[in-house]
Amino acid sequence: MHGDLIHVPPSELHALTSPWPFSVWGIDAIGKISPKSSSGHEYILVAVDYFTKWVEAASYARLTAARVAKFIKSHIICRYGVPHKLIFDRGVHFRGEVDTLI
């Protein structure tokens, strides 16, 4: 049994590297999570440092560009300094707003 597949030609994978600790962070949102937490939170915002693999995370009832910007300021910039690069998942539809708010 098989389904119709759209065949995409394979492309070469490139390792994402970071020159030093806490200079490159990947940020992604997880959610909508069901069931909600006891505090009503349905989303988790996760940031991973590409050098050390250190993880910062926070949960939210609603995820907005302002909350993402505040997360970046309080969980990354204030703790580890201004990163050289932030890598967002394509799924984060408010990236432009976050860049403006930071």
C-alpha positions, 0 to 999 in steps of 0.5 A: 500500500502506498500513497501518491508522492510528490518526488522532490529531487534530493538536495545536499544537507548543510550543517548549521554551525556557530563560531562560538557559544550563544552566537546563533540561536534557532527559534521555533513555536510548538502548539496548539497543544491539547489539552491546555496546561492548568494555567491555560497555556497552549503554546511553547516557544523554544530557542536552541543555541547551535553551539552548546545545544542549550535550550530556553523555553517558555509557555504561553496562552497566546503567541504574539509577535510582542511575546516572541520579542519579549522572550528573545530579549529576556531569555536570550539577549539579557542572559547571553548577550546579543546573538549574531544570528537568529534562525526562525522556522518558516512557520513563524508568520510574524517574523517581520514584526518580531524583527521590528519589535526587537 
